[in-house]
Amino acid sequence: MKWPKRIFLFILTNMLVMLTISIAVNLILPLLGFRVMPGQLSGLLVLCLIWGMGGSLVSLLISRWMAKKMMGVQLIDPNTSDPRMRDLLMMVHNLAQTAGLESMPEVGVYESAEPNAFATGPSRSRALVAVSTGLFNTMTRDEIEGVLGHEITHIVNGDMVTMTLIQGVVNAFVMFFARILANLISSQVDERARGAVYFGLAILFDIVFGILGSIVVAYFSRIREYRADLGGANYAGRDKMIAGLRRLQSMYDVTPADNRPLAALKISNRPAGLMAFFSTHPPLEDRIKRLQEAQI
């Protein structure tokens, strides 16, 4: 499915969800003694959708540019004389061709001791694959190829677009419910303090619902990571994909405890307690086990 169609279907589905919520709120609130004008509620829904989706879509459109600026990604020149850099570039392009990508992603390296790689960009034809020096200098060629196969799969599956849309819809719901609840509570206080109470409660509920929303986003992210592992196994080979994950696991095991909360947000082993709900990546041991059991 091409990404414009995915966007259309995703937005349509969530607009229907928001319409259902709007109808339900209009039916339930009067029973509780509150009255909300239909126009006000519809306007709030539209505003939240515009702000929630708009911010996420803008961030997606500039994601490749931001990655280069924020992470200091240095693109590899196709005419480079560095054999290792040329090999990395060709490895990505070969995997991309195997995956059926018509446009080759940009390939870059950025300075970081943390072993990591990522794919970003607004579409399959305008993607970037970046590798940290920590990963590039410590992994074998097969392990790097497995990791790159995983990142290529993110591009093929349109995961950047999908996760952006999920985040946008979650943002819209957070804004909508925060303001509905803030309005219900502030309407019960003295009129002179109503504005300040509403403003404070809206910010508070934005934070609370935003935290809860991040659990939803993280859940979908973990699902996409499992799928990307399978894709990496298909494009690079199961053994290479598992080898890459095992190397990441061994690096995690020797990471100082003080650094593990940061690692838990990316390529982690097994986050403890509530952190497991907020982790965007599944535990490495679970990812390895799934690949070992998968029918490829």
MIZAZA-223508 format. One record per residue: residue in one letter; x, y, z of N, C-alpha, C in turn. Coordinates in steps of 0.05 Angstrom, whole numbers, plus 32768, in hexadecimal, padded with zeros to 4 digits. Layout:
N
AXYZXYZXYZ;...
END
This chain:
296
M80117FE88000800080008000801280198000;K800D802B7FED801D80437FEC801580568003;W80288066800C802380768024800D808A8021;P80088097800A7FF180AA80097FD6809C800F;K7FD3808380057FBB8074800A7FB9806D8028;R7FD0806680347FD1805F80507FC880778061;I7FD2808F80597FCA80A780687FAC80AC8066;F7FA180A9804D7F8580AE80497F74809B805A;L7F7A808180597F6A806D80687F6D80728086;F7F868078808F7F8A807C80AC7F7B809580B6;I7F7C80AA80A77F6E80C380AF7F5080BE80AF;L7F4680B1809A7F2A80AB80987F20809B80AF;T7F2F808680B67F27807580CD7F26808580E7;N7F3A809680EB7F3A80A481047F2780BC8105;M7F2080C680EE7F0B80DA80ED7EF080CE80F5;L7EEC80B580EC7ED380A780F37ED380A18111;V7EEA809A811C7EEC809681397EE680AF8148;M7EF180C681407EEC80DF814D7ECF80E8814A;L7EC380E181337EA680E781307E9580D78143;T7E9D80BE81477E8F80AD815A7E9180B88176;I7EAA80C1817D7EAE80CD81987E9D80E6819B;S7E9C80F681867E8D810F81877E6F810A818D;I7E6480F6817F7E4880EF81837E4480E4819F;A7E5680D381A97E5480C881C47E5580DE81D9;V7E6880F081D67E6A810681E97E51811781EA;N7E46811D81D27E2D812D81D17E16811F81DE;L7E16810581DE7E0080F681EA7E0480F28208;I7E1D80EF82117E2280E9822D7E228102823E;L7E2F811882357E32812F82467E18813B824F;P7E03813D823E7DE9814782497DDE81368260;L7DE3811C825F7DDA810B82747DE88111828F;L7E00811D828D7E0F812482A57E0B814082AE;G7DF9814E829F7DF3816982A67E04817E8298;F7E13817682847E24818982757E19818C8259;R7E1C81A4824E7E1381A982337E2A81B58223;V7E3081A8820D7E4481B181FA7E3781B581DF;M7E3A81CD81D47E2E81D381BA7E3C81C181A5;P7E2C81B581937E3781A5817E7E4D81B3816E;G7E4981CC81687E5D81DB81587E7781DD8168;Q7E7581E181827E8D81E381927E9D81C98193;L7E8F81B381967E9C819981977EA88192817C;S7E99819781677EA48191814C7EBD81A28146;G7EBB81BC814E7ED281CE814A7EEA81C48159;L7EE681BB81727EFC81B181827F0881988175;L7EF78186816B7F01816E815E7F1381758146;V7F09818781357F18818F811E7F32819C8125;L7F3181AE81397F4A81BC81427F5E81A9814C;C7F568196815D7F68818281687F7481708153;L7F638169813F7F6D815881297F8281678119;I7F7D818181147F8F819181047FAA81948112;W7FA8819C812C7FC181A0813B7FD081868140;G7FC1817181477FCD8157814D7FDA814A8135;M7FCB8149811F7FD6813E81067FEA815080F9;G7FE4816A80F97FF5817D80EB8012817D80F5;G8014817E8110802F817E811B803F81658114;S8031814E8115803F8135810F8047813380F1;L8035813C80E0803B813B80C38052814E80BC;V8052816580C88068817880C38083816C80CC;S8083815F80E3809B815380ED80A4813C80DB;L8091812E80CF8098811980BC80A5812480A3;L8099813A809980A48146808080C081508083;I80C78159809B80E28164809E80F4815080AE;S80EB813780B180FA812480C28116811E80B7;R8118811B809D8132811580918146812D8095;W813C81458091814C815D80948154816080B1;M8141815B80C38146815E80E0815A814A80EA;A8159813280DF816C811D80E88188812580E0;K818B813080C981A6813980C081B1814F80D2;K819F816280D981A8817980E981AB81728106;M8198816481118198815F812E81AD81498135;M81AF8134812581C0811E812B81DC8122811E;G81DE8135810D81F8813A80FF81FF812380EC;V81EA811980DE81EE810380CB81FE810D80B3;Q8214810080AD822481068096821E80F28080;L821380FB8069820C80EA8054822580DE8046;I822380C5803D823980B88030823880BF8012;D824D80CA8009825080D17FEC825380B77FDC;P824280B37FC78244809B7FB7826080977FAB;N826F80AD7FA8828A80AC7F9C82A080AB7FB1;T829980A57FCA82AC80A57FDF82C380917FDA;S82DB80977FE382F180857FE082F580737FF8;D82E58078800D82E68067802582D8804D8020;P82E78036802082DB801D801A82C58014802D;R82C8801B804682B38013805A829A80238056;M829C803C80518285804D804C827780448032;R8287803E801D827C80368004826D801B8008;D8278800A8018826C7FF0801D82517FF3802C;L82518006803F8238800C804E82228016803B;L822A8028802A821780338017820C801E8004;M821E800D7FFA82157FF87FE882047FE37FF6;M820A7FDF801081FA7FCC801F81DD7FD58022;V81DA7FEF802881BF7FFA802A81B07FF9800F;H81BE80017FFA81B280017FE081AA7FE57FD6;N81BB7FD17FDC81B57FB67FD4819C7FAC7FE3;L819B7FB27FFD81837FAA800D816A7FB88003;A816D7FD17FFC81567FE17FF2814C7FD57FD7;Q815E7FCD7FC681577FC17FAC81497FA67FB1;T81547F977FC381487F7D7FCA812B7F817FD5;A81277F967FE4810D7F9C7FEF80FA7FA87FDB;G81047FAF7FC480F37FBA7FAF80EF7FD87FB0;L81017FE67FBD80FF80047FBE8109800F7FA3;E80F980217F988100802D7F7E811580437F81;S811380527F97812680687F9D813880607FB4;M815180637FB08164805B7FC5816480707FDB;P816480677FF48165807A800B81818087800D;E8181809E8019819B80AA802081A7809A8036;V81C28099803781D08089804C81E4809C8059;G81E4809B807481F680AC8083820080A0809C;V821480AC80A8822080A480C1822180BC80D4;Y821C80B780ED821E80CD8101822E80C48119;E823A80D78126824C80D2813D823B80CC8156;S823E80B48160823180AC8179823D80928182;A82448090819C824F807781A78239806281AA;E8220806B81AC820A805981AF820580498195;P8204802F819681FF801F817E81E280228175;N81DE802F815F81C28034815781C280398139;A81AA8036812D81A5803C811181888043810F;F8181805480FC8165805C80F9815F806380DC;A8146806180D5813C806980BB8127807F80BF;T8127809380AE811380A880B0810E80B48095;G80FA80C5809380F380D2807980D580D18075;P80CB80E3806580AE80E6806180A280D1804F;S80B280C2804080A780AD802E80BD80998026;R80B58084801880C88070801080DC807B7FFC;S80D4808F7FED80E6809B7FD980F880B17FE4;R80F380BA7FFC810380CF8009810B80C78025;A811A80B18026812180A58040813F80A98046;L814680A6805F816180A8806881678090807B;V817D808380778187806E808A81A180788096;A81A1807A80B081B9808480BE81C3807080D2;V81DE806E80D481EB805B80E681FE806A80F8;S81FD80638111821080708124822C80658121;T824080748128825B806B8127825F8054813C;G824F8056815282518041816682498026815B;L82358025814A822C800C813E823F80048127;F8246801881178256801380FF827280088106;N827D8011811C829880098123829A7FF18135;T82847FE7813F82857FD0815182787FB78146;M82677FB9813282597FA2812882687F968110;T82647F7D810B826F7F7080F3825E7F7880DB;R82677F7280C382587F7980AB823D7F6B80AB;D823C7F5280B282227F4380B2820F7F4F80C6;E82197F5680DD82087F6280F281FD7F7D80E8;I820D7F8D80DC82047FA780D181EF7FA380BC;E81F47F8F80AB81E07F89809581C57F8180A1;G81C57F7280B681AC7F6B80C3819E7F8380CD;V81AC7F9580DB81A07FAD80E581957FBF80CF;L81A57FC180B9819C7FD180A281847FC58095;G81827FAB8094816A7F9E808981517FA68099;H81547FA880B3813F7FB080C581367FCD80BE;E814A7FDF80BA81437FFB80B481367FFE8098;I81407FEE808581347FEF806A81177FE6806B;T81117FD3807C80F57FC9807F80E37FDF808A;H80EE7FF0809D80DE800680A680D68018808F;I80E8801D807C80E2802D806580CD80208053;V80D28006804E80BF7FF7803C80A37FF78048;N80A17FF3806280877FF1806F807A800C8074;G80888022806F807D803C8073807980428091;D808B803780A28088803A80BE808A805780C8;M809A806780BA809D808380C28082809180BF;V8075808C80A9805A809880A48046808D80B8;T8045807380BB8031806780CC8034807180E9;M804C807180F48050807A810F804A80988112;T804F80A780FD804980C480FE802B80C88100;L801C80B980F17FFF80BB80F17FF380B2810C;I7FFE809C81167FF5809381317FFA80A88146;Q801280B48145801880C98158800680E18155;G800080E8813C7FEE80FF81377FD280FA8141;V7FC880E2813D7FAD80DC81477FAC80DC8165;V7FC180D081717FC380D0818F7FC480ED8199;N7FD480FE818C7FD5811A81947FBA81278193;A7FAB8121817D7F90812D817A7F7E81248191;F7F7E810A81977F6D810081AD7F75810C81C8;V7F8F810E81CC7F99811A81E67F8E813681E9;M7F91814781D47F88816281D57F69816481D9;F7F5B815381CB7F3E815381CC7F34814C81E8;F7F3C813581F27F32812C820D7F3C813E8223;A7F54814982217F5F815B82357F4D81738238;R7F45817E82217F35819782227F1881928229;I7F0D817B82217EF28174822A7EF181718248;L7F04816282537F04815E82707F0A8178827F;A7F1D818882757F2381A282827F0A81B48281;N7EFB81B3826C7EE381C4826A7ECD81BB827D;L7ECA81A182807EB6819682927EBC819E82AF;I7ED5819C82B77EDC81A282D37EDC81C082D8;S7EE781D082C67EE981ED82CA7ECD81FA82C9;S7EBA81ED82BC7E9F81F982BB7E9181F882D6;Q7E9C81E982E97E9081E783037E9C81FA8318;V7EB0820A83107EBC821D83227EB18239831D;D7EB9824C832E7EB08268832C7EB982738310;E7EA7828283047EAC828C82E97EC5829C82E7;R7ECC82AB82FC7EE482BC82FC7EFE82AC82FA;A7EFD829483057F16828383047F14826D82EF;R7EFF826D82DF7EFA825782CC7F10825682B7;G7F18826D82AC7F2C826D82977F47826182A0;A7F50826A82B87F69826182C27F68824382C9;V7F52823A82D47F4F821E82DB7F4F820D82C2;Y7F40821682AE7F3F820782947F5B82058288;F7F6A821B82887F85821B827C7F978208828B;G7F97820982A57FA881F782B57FA181DA82B1;L7F8781D482B27F7E81B982AF7F8481AE8293;A7F8281BF827F7F8781B682637FA481AD8261;I7FB781BD826D7FD381B5826C7FD8819C827B;L7FCC819A82937FCF818282A37FC681698295;F7FAE816A82897FA28153827B7FB2814D8261;D7FBD816282547FCE815D823D7FE5814C8244;I7FF18151825C80088142826580008125826C;V7FEB8123827B7FE2810882857FD980F7826D;F7FC88102825C7FBF80F282457FD580EE8230;G7FE88101822F7FFF80FE821E801080E68226;I801480E38240802380CC824B801580B28244;L7FFA80B282487FEB809A82417FEC80948223;G7FEA80AA82137FEB80A781F68006809C81ED;S801C80A381FB8036809981F38038807A81F6;I8028806F820880278052820C801B804581F3;V8006805281E87FFA804881CF800D804981B8;V801B806081B5802E8063819F8045804F81A2;A804F804B81BA8064803881BF805C801B81B8;Y8043801481BE80387FFA81B780397FF58199;F80308008818A80308004816D804D80048162;S805E8013816F807A8014816680877FF8816A;R80817FEB8180808C7FD1818580837FBD8171;I806A7FBF8168805F7FAD8153806E7FB18139;R80747FCB813280827FD1811A809F7FC6811B;E80AB7FC6813380C67FBD813680C77F9F8131;Y80B47F90813A80B37F73813580B17F6E8117;R80A17F7E8109809E7F7B80EC80B77F8280DE;A80C57F9680E780DE7F9E80DB80F47F8980DF;D80F37F7B80F581067F6580FA81027F4F80E5;L80E87F4980E080E27F3480CC80EB7F3C80B1;G80E77F5680AA80EF7F608090810E7F5F808E;G811C7F6780A381397F6680A381437F49809F;A81357F3680AB813C7F1A80A781387F11808A;N81237F1B807E811D7F15806281317F20804F;Y81397F3A8053814A7F48804081687F428045;A81707F40805E818C7F3C806481937F1F806C;G817E7F10807581827EF5807E817D7EF3809C;R816F7EDE80A481687EDA80C081817EDB80D2;D81967ECD80CA81AD7ECB80DB81BA7EE680E0;K81BB7EF680CB81C77F1180CE81B67F2380DF;M819B7F2180DD81897F3180ED818C7F29810A;I818D7F0F811081907F06812B81AB7F0E8136;A81C07F0B812581DB7F13812E81DC7F308136;G81CF7F41812681CE7F5E812D81C17F638147;L81AB7F55814C819C7F59816581AC7F4E817D;R81BA7F38817981CA7F2C818E81E17F3F8195;R81ED7F4C818182027F5E818781F87F768197;L81E07F80818F81D47F96819E81CF7F8E81BB;Q81C67F7581BE81C07F6A81D981DA7F6981EA;S81F07F6081DE82097F5E81EC82137F7A81F4;M820F7F8E81E282177FA981E882067FB481FF;Y81ED7FAD820081DC7FB7821581E47FAB8230;D81EC7F92823081F37F848248820B7F918256;V821D7F9E824682347FAB825282317FC98255;T82187FD3824F82137FF0825182107FF7826F;P821D800C8278821A8014829481FD8019829B;A81F5801282B481D9801382BC81CE803082B9;D81DF804482BD81D5806082BB81CC8066829F;N81D68058828B81CF805F826F81B7804E8265;R81AE803B827581998029826B817E80368267;P817680498277815B80558271815A80618255;L8170806D824C817080788231816F8061821C;A817F804D8221817F8036820F81638029820D;A815480298224813A801C8224812680298211;L812C80428209811A805081F78120804881DA;K8136803A81D5813E803481BA8141801681B7;I815A800D81B7815F7FF081B381667FE481CE;S81527FDD81DD81567FD581F981547FB681FC;N815D7FAD8213815A7F91821A813E7F8D8225;R813A7F8D823F811F7F8A8249811A7FA1825E;P810B7FB6825681057FCC826880F57FC18280;A80FB7FCC829780EF7FC282AF80D57FD282B6;G80C27FC482C280AA7FD182CD809A7FE182B8;L80927FF982C08081800982AF809080128295;M80AA8013829680B9801C827E80B4800A8266;A80AC7FF1826B80A67FDF8255808F7FE98244;F807C7FF78250806580028241806D801A8230;F808380278237808B803F822880A280398214;S80AC8021821480C2801A820380B8801881E6;T80C5802581D380BD802481B780C8800B81A9;H80DB7FFE81B680E67FE581AB80E27FCE81BE;P80DA7FB781B380D67F9F81C480F17F9681D0;P80F17F8681E5810A7F7B81F081197F6B81DB;L81337F6E81DB81437F6181C781407F4381C8;E813E7F3781DF813C7F1A81E181227F1181D5;D810C7F2181D780F37F1A81CB80F57F1C81AC;R81037F3081A281067F33818681167F1C817A;I812B7F148188813B7EFD817E812A7EE4817E;K811B7EDF8193810B7EC7819580F67EC6817F;R80E97EDC817980D57EDD816380E27ED68148;L80FA7EE1814481077EDC812A810F7EBE8128;Q81177EB3813E811F7E96813E81077E858138;E80EF7E8D814180D77E7D813E80C87E838125;A80CF7E9A811780BF7EA3810080C27E9080E8;Q80AD7E8D80D980AE7E7E80C080B57E9280AA;I80CE7E9180A180D87EA3808D80DF7E948073;
END
